[in-house]
Amino acid sequence: METYIISEAKPKLGELVKRAAAGHPVYLLNGKDMVALVPARPTHDAPEGVDVDAVNARLAASEKTPVTAWKSGDALRIARRSIRRKTNP
C-alpha cells in the first residue's frame, strides 16, 4: 500500500495512476481526508499474478457497501502502517 500526501503526489500523478491501474492501491492524504486510487476496471494487460476476478469482486462489493465516515486518527494510523511497511519490506 502506497500512501502520499497531495504535495508529493502531484508531480507523479500519472505514474501513480498507472500503478493503481496495475492493481497496486495508492492512497492520497489531504490533511485528514484520505482517498484511494484504484482501477475502475482491470486492464487487459494486468500484470501476472493479479487475480482479475478477485479485483472485480472487490469493486462490485465496494459499490454495495455503505461508506463509513473517517474517525479521528484513522488516516494517521494508516499512514504510519504504510511507512512501517516501506521501511521494513
Buried (B, 14 or more C-beta within 10 A) or exposed (E): EBBBEEEEBEEEBEEBEBBBBBBBEBBBBEEEEBEEBBBEEBBEEBEEEBEEEEBEEEBEEEEEEEEEEEEEEEBEEBBEEBEEEEEEE
